Amino acid sequence: MLRIPVNMHNVPREDIFRPHCWASFGTEDAQAADYAACKVYGPLYG
């Protein structure tokens, strides 16, 4: 499996699903929170 980070910059905001538990990684900078959550939860979400 390749571990290539995927940015969601081309996905409409309303189509992005972030589980509630991701709020613990911060809400100010959503992209940084995405990377932090993927680092913790692994390839299931990354």
ZIWO-V290891 format. One record per residue. RES is the residue in one small letter. PHI is phi in whole degrees, -180 to 180 (999 if undefined). PSI is psi in degrees with one decimal (* if undefined). Layout:
BEGIN
RES;PHI;PSI, RES;PHI;PSI
END
This chain:
BEGIN
m;999;133.3, l;-85;140.0, r;-104;78.6, i;-105;120.3, p;-65;137.7, v;-113;122.6, n;-90;145.4, m;-105;32.1, h;-69;-20.3, n;-104;10.8, v;-102;130.5, p;-57;140.2, r;-52;-39.7, e;-73;-13.5, d;-95;-3.1, i;-91;124.1, f;-104;122.2, r;-121;119.9, p;-56;150.5, h;-56;-35.7, c;-64;-17.4, w;-70;-17.1, a;-62;-24.2, s;-69;-13.4, f;-93;2.8, g;109;152.0, t;-122;-8.3, e;-69;-47.2, d;-120;96.1, a;-61;-38.1, q;-66;-42.4, a;-64;-39.1, a;-64;-38.8, d;-60;-47.8, y;-64;-41.9, a;-64;-43.8, a;-65;-41.7, c;-66;-34.6, k;-65;-39.4, v;-77;-47.0, y;-85;-15.7, g;83;-164.7, p;-67;-11.2, l;-60;-40.0, y;-107;-16.8, g;-90;*
END
